Amino acid sequence: MNMKSHINKFFILISLTLGLMATGLAQQAQPAPAPQTAPALNPNPEWIHQTLKVFVYPAKGQKPEQQHKDETECYTWARSQTGIDPTGPATVAATPGKVDNPADGARVKGAAGGAAGGAVVGAIAGDAGKGAAIGATVGTMRGGVQKRKGKKAAAEQQKQAEAQAQQTAAATDTQKLDTFKKAYSACVQGRGYTAQ
């Protein structure tokens, strides 16, 4: 084979390698999660007491009907003032993106580097195509070893990131509920009830 034929094979191999890399990157894209809708409002005082863990006592002798009305109105007021709806869905933990694996594409990169190096060595020895093929094979194998090592570390990092996201979501819900409780308690106390 002549030198022009070897160079053409080398460029074809590089083109195929880059195409494989682009395909792998496109497959990694993930769709965004669908938004969740909040359930209907349920300001039943019994439910409020159980959920908020707030005890309301009619300090001025208010009748049960009046207390029910006042608590329902205070629930609605606290919701409008804080923007928090305790009947809404729990905070969804932010789904951490895929943890980058430095070895992603290692096989393709190894093949491309091996092919380039092999073509140079082969050109010096007189057969660039054969050198490129040998270099690509060796590079692919080396890249595969790197990828396996990197996958294990990336999986562990992903697990840790997901656990951290769950803890953050739980802390956010607790903080929101505490803020709502303060507003609700302020309202019922302003209407002559004791709230604890």
Secondary structure, 3 states (H helix, E strand, C coil): CCHHHHHHHHHHHHHHHHHHHHHHHHHCCCCCCCCCCCCCCCCCHHHHHHHHCCCEECCCCCCHHHHHHHHHHHHHHHHHHHCCCCCCCCCCCCCCCCCCCCCCCHHHHHHHHHHHHHHHHHHHHCCHHHHHHHHHHHHHHHHHHHHHHHHHHHHHHHHHHHHHHHHHHHHHHHHHHHHHHHHHHHHHHHCCCEEC
